[in-house]
Amino acid sequence: MKSILSLVPILLLVSCSSNEPKPIKLNSDTCDFCKMTIANGKFGAELITQKGRHYKFDDVSCMIQFSKSSVVPTQFYFVSDYVKDNNLIPAESSFFLKGGTINSPMRGNCAAFSSEIIQREYQKLLQAETMTWEQVFNSYQ
C-alpha cells in the first residue's frame, strides 16, 4: 500500500505537464522576448517546448524571433484569436492576415483567426494579406 501511495506525487507531476497553453494574464505577464508587459489580448502568443516549458509573448513576431534564436526545441505554437480576445488557438491550424491596417504591439502586424470564413471577412476590413502559419513563420528573421 505504501508503494502505491508513494507513486501518487510522481503521477501528479507527470500529469501536470500539458500540451495546452496557459492563459496569458493581461497587464501582468511579460513577453519572454522583448520583456514588455502583455496588454493586448488580440495579439498574444505562446510556445511550449518539448520539455513542457511555456513561454509567453505580446506579438507573434516576438514568439517567432524567440523560437528562431533559441536552441530549445519547440513542440507547440499558439496564437491569440483576433476575434476572441485572449483566446489561444494552435498556430498550425490558424488562418492569418498580415499588413494592411493591423497594428500589433511589436509591429509584427499579424492577426490570427480560427476559421477561414472569419479571416476572409476581416481581410476586407483590415486590407491585409492572407497567409498560412508557414508563411508567417518564414516572414520574420
For each residue, the residues with C-beta under 8 A, 3 or more apart:
1: 4 5
2: 5 6
3: 6 7
4: 1 7 8
5: 1 2 8
6: 2 3 9 10
7: 3 4 10 11
8: 4 5 11 12
9: 6 12 13
10: 6 7 13 14
11: 7 8 14 15
12: 8 9 15 16
13: 9 10 16 17
14: 10 11 17
15: 11 12
16: 12 13
17: 13 14 52
18: 52
19: 48 75 76
20:
21: 46 48 54 76 78 88
22: 46 54 56
23: 86 88
24: 29 38 41 44 46 56 80 86 88
25: 28 29 38
26: 29 38 39 40 41 44 86
27: 37 38 39
28: 25 37 38
29: 24 25 26 37 38 56
30: 35 36 37 38 56
31: 34 35 36 37 38 56 57 58 59 62 106
32: 35 55 56 57 62 66
33: 57 62 63 65 66
34: 31 58 59 62 106
35: 30 31 32
36: 30 31 58 105 106
37: 27 28 29 30 31 58
38: 24 25 26 27 28 29 30 31 44 56 57 58
39: 26 27 58 105
40: 26 43 44 58 104 105
41: 24 26 44 80 85 86 87
42: 80 82 85 104 111
43: 40 58 59 60 80 82 104 105 108 110 111
44: 24 26 38 40 41 56 57 58 59 79 80 86 88
45: 56 57 58 59 60 62 63 77 78 79 80 88 91
46: 21 22 24 54 55 56 57 63 77 78 88
47: 54 55 57 63 66 67 74 76 77 78
48: 19 21 52 53 54 55 74 75 76 78
49: 52 53 55 72 73 74 75
50: 72 73 74 75
51: 72
52: 17 18 48 49
53: 48 49 72
54: 21 22 46 47 48
55: 32 46 47 48 49 63 66
56: 22 24 29 30 31 32 38 44 45 46
57: 31 32 33 38 44 45 46 47 60 62 63 66
58: 31 34 36 37 38 39 40 43 44 45 62 105 106
59: 31 34 43 44 45 62 63 104 105 106 107 108 110
60: 43 45 57 63 64 79 91 104 108 110 112 136
61: 64 65 104 106 107 108 110 140
62: 31 32 33 34 45 57 58 59 65 66 106 108
63: 33 45 46 47 55 57 59 60 66 67 77 79
64: 60 61 67 68 136 137 140
65: 33 61 62 68 69 140 141
66: 32 33 47 55 57 62 63 69 70
67: 47 63 64 70 74 77
68: 64 65 140 141
69: 65 66
70: 66 67 74
71:
72: 49 50 51 53
73: 49 50
74: 47 48 49 50 67 70 77
75: 19 48 49 50
76: 19 21 47 48 90
77: 45 46 47 63 67 74 90 91 92 133
78: 21 45 46 47 48 88 89 90 91
79: 44 45 60 63 88 89 91 94 112
80: 24 41 42 43 44 45 84 85 86 87 88 89 112
81: 84 87 88 89 94 112 113 114
82: 42 43 97 111 112 113 122
83: 113 114 118 122
84: 80 81 87 114
85: 41 42 80
86: 23 24 26 41 44 80
87: 41 80 81 84
88: 21 23 24 44 45 46 78 79 80 81
89: 78 79 80 81 93 94 112 114
90: 76 77 78 93 94
91: 45 60 77 78 79 94 112 133 136
92: 77 133
93: 89 90 133
94: 79 81 89 90 91 112 113 114 133
95: 112 113 114 115 116 118 119 130
96: 110 111 112 113 119 130 131 132 133 135 136
97: 82 100 102 110 111 113 119 122 123 126 128 129 130 131
98: 102 109 110 111 128 129 131 136 139
99: 102 109 127 128 129
100: 97 109 126 127 128 129
101: 126 127 128
102: 97 98 99 109 110 111 126 128
103: 107 109
104: 40 42 43 59 60 61 107 108 109 110 111
105: 36 39 40 43 58 59 108
106: 31 34 36 58 59 61 62
107: 59 61 103 104
108: 43 59 60 61 62 104 105 140
109: 98 99 100 102 103 104 128
110: 43 59 60 61 96 97 98 102 104 131 136
111: 42 43 82 96 97 98 102 104 122 126 128
112: 60 79 80 81 82 89 91 94 95 96
113: 81 82 83 94 95 96 97 116 118 119 122
114: 81 83 84 89 94 95 118
115: 95 118 119
116: 95 113 119 120
117: 120 121
118: 83 95 113 114 115 121 122
119: 95 96 97 113 115 116 122 123 130
120: 116 117 123 124 130
121: 117 118 124 125
122: 82 83 97 111 113 118 119 125 126 128
123: 97 119 120 126 127 128 129 130
124: 120 121 127
125: 121 122
126: 97 100 101 102 111 122 123
127: 99 100 101 123 124
128: 97 98 99 100 101 102 109 111 122 123
129: 97 98 99 100 123
130: 95 96 97 119 120 123
131: 96 97 98 110 135 136 139
132: 96 135 136
133: 77 91 92 93 94 96 136 137
134: 137 138
135: 96 131 132 138 139
136: 60 64 91 96 98 110 131 132 133 139 140
137: 64 133 134 140
138: 134 135
139: 98 131 135 136
140: 61 64 65 68 108 136 137
141: 65 68
